[in-house]
Amino acid sequence: MLKTLVLQENQLSDDEATHLAQELRNNVTLACLDLSNNHIGDIVAAELGSGISANTTLQELNISWNHIRRYQGCLTLLIKHRPRGTIS
């Protein structure tokens, strides 16, 4: 079972991150996800928030060093659904 996924510095685009967000909805094992230092933008950040809201296992998420300009809004959405997890 995959519990940690590190995709740091993989040059993930919005399209690729969108697919990941969709998969997060159905994932039941992933506890830690590192998407730092990619090319993820505002829209996909919101989609990630939506995927995470349906995910019950993810506790740590790193989305630092991306192209997310509305960071505060993204964090609000993520924290709402993961109040005990870690987001950076």
Contact map, one row per residue, 1 for C-alpha under 8 A:
1110000000000000000000000000100000000000000000000000000000000000000000000000000000000000
1111100000000000000000000000110000000000000000000000000000000000000000000000000000000000
1111100000000000000000000000111100000000000000000000000000000000000000000000000000000000
0111110000000000000000000000011110000000000000000000000000000000000000000000000000000000
0111111000000000000000000000010111000000000000000000000000000000000000000000000000000000
0001111100000000000000000000000011100000000000000000000000000000000000000000000000000000
0000111111000000000000000000000011110000000000000000000000000000000000000000000000000000
0000011111000000000000000000000001111100000000000000000000000000000000000000000000000000
0000001111110000000000000000000000111100000000000000000000000000000000000000000000000000
0000001111110000000000000000000000001100000000000000000000000000000000000000000000000000
0000000011111000000000000000000000001110000000000000000000000000000000000000000000000000
0000000011111111100000000000000000000111000000000000000000000000000000000000000000000000
0000000000111111100000000000000000000111000000000000000000000000000000000000000000000000
0000000000011111110000000000000000000011100100000000000000000000000000000000000000000000
0000000000011111111000000000000000000000000000000000000000000000000000000000000000000000
0000000000011111111100000000000000000000000000000000000000000000000000000000000000000000
0000000000011111111110000000000000000001000100010000000000000000000000000000000000000000
0000000000000111111111000000000000000000000100110000000000000000000000000000000000000000
0000000000000011111111100000000000000000000000000000000000000000000000000000000000000000
0000000000000001111111110000000000000000000000010000000000000000000000000000000000000000
0000000000000000111111111000000000000000000100111111000000000000000000000000000000000000
0000000000000000011111111100000000000000000000110010000000000000000000000000000000000000
0000000000000000001111111110000000000000000000000010000000000000000000000000000000000000
0000000000000000000111111110000000000000000000010011011000000000000000000000000000000000
0000000000000000000011111110000000000000000000000111111000000000000000000000000000000000
0000000000000000000001111111000000000000000000000000011000000000000000000000000000000000
0000000000000000000000111111110000000000000000000000001010000000000000000000000000000000
0000000000000000000000000111110000000000000000000000001110000000000000000000000000000000
1110000000000000000000000011111000000000000000000000000011000000000000000000000000000000
0111100000000000000000000011111110000000000000000000000011000000000000000000000000000000
0011000000000000000000000000111110000000000000000000000011110000000000000000000000000000
0011100000000000000000000000011111000000000000000000000001111000000000000000000000000000
0001111000000000000000000000011111100000000000000000000001011100000000000000000000000000
0000111100000000000000000000000111110000000000000000000000011110000000000000000000000000
0000011110000000000000000000000011111100000000000000000000001111000000000000000000000000
0000001110000000000000000000000001111100000000000000000000000111110000000000000000000000
0000000111100000000000000000000000111110000000000000000000000011110000000000000000000000
0000000111111000000000000000000000111111000000000000000000000000111000000000000000000000
0000000000111100000000000000000000001111100000000000000000000000011000000000000000000000
0000000000011100100000000000000000000111110110000000000000000000011100000000000000000000
0000000000000100000000000000000000000011111110000000000000000000011110000000000000000000
0000000000000000000000000000000000000001111111000000000000000000001111100100000000000000
0000000000000000000000000000000000000000111111100000000000000000000000000000000000000000
0000000000000100110010000000000000000001111111110000000000000000000000000000000000000000
0000000000000000000000000000000000000001111111111000000000000000000100000100000000000000
0000000000000000000000000000000000000000011111111100000000000000000000000100100000000000
0000000000000000010011000000000000000000001111111110000000000000000000000000000000000000
0000000000000000110111010000000000000000000111111111000000000000000000000000000000000000
0000000000000000000010000000000000000000000011111111100000000000000000000100110000000000
0000000000000000000010001000000000000000000001111111110000000000000000000000000000000000
0000000000000000000011111000000000000000000000111111111000000000000000000000000000000000
0000000000000000000010011000000000000000000000011111111101000000000000000000010010000000
0000000000000000000000001000000000000000000000001111111100000000000000000000010011000000
0000000000000000000000011100000000000000000000000111111100000000000000000000000000000000
0000000000000000000000011111000000000000000000000011111111000000000000000000000000000000
0000000000000000000000000001000000000000000000000001111111000000000000000000000000000000
0000000000000000000000000011111000000000000000000000001111100000000000000000000000000000
0000000000000000000000000000111110000000000000000001001111111000000000000000000000001000
0000000000000000000000000000001100000000000000000000000011111000000000000000000001011100
0000000000000000000000000000001111000000000000000000000001111100000000000000000000001110
0000000000000000000000000000000111100000000000000000000001111110000000000000000000001111
0000000000000000000000000000000011110000000000000000000000011111000000000000000000000011
0000000000000000000000000000000001111000000000000000000000001111110000000000000000000011
0000000000000000000000000000000000111000000000000000000000000111110000000000000000000001
0000000000000000000000000000000000011100000000000000000000000011111000000000000000000000
0000000000000000000000000000000000011111100000000000000000000011111100000000000000000000
0000000000000000000000000000000000000111110000000000000000000000111110000000000000000000
0000000000000000000000000000000000000001110010000000000000000000011111100000000000000000
0000000000000000000000000000000000000000110000000000000000000000001111100000000000000000
0000000000000000000000000000000000000000010000000000000000000000000111111100000000000000
0000000000000000000000000000000000000000010000000000000000000000000111111110000000000000
0000000000000000000000000000000000000000000000000000000000000000000001111111000000000000
0000000000000000000000000000000000000000000000000000000000000000000001111111100000000000
0000000000000000000000000000000000000000010011001000000000000000000001111111110000000000
0000000000000000000000000000000000000000000000000000000000000000000000111111111000000010
0000000000000000000000000000000000000000000000000000000000000000000000011111111100000000
0000000000000000000000000000000000000000000001001000000000000000000000001111111110000000
0000000000000000000000000000000000000000000000001001100000000000000000000111111111000010
0000000000000000000000000000000000000000000000000000000000000000000000000011111111101010
0000000000000000000000000000000000000000000000000000000000000000000000000001111111100000
0000000000000000000000000000000000000000000000000001100000000000000000000000111111100000
0000000000000000000000000000000000000000000000000000100000100000000000000000011111111000
0000000000000000000000000000000000000000000000000000000000000000000000000000001111111000
0000000000000000000000000000000000000000000000000000000000100000000000000000000001111100
0000000000000000000000000000000000000000000000000000000001111000000000000000001001111110
0000000000000000000000000000000000000000000000000000000000111000000000000000000000011111
0000000000000000000000000000000000000000000000000000000000011110000000000010011000001111
0000000000000000000000000000000000000000000000000000000000001111000000000000000000000111
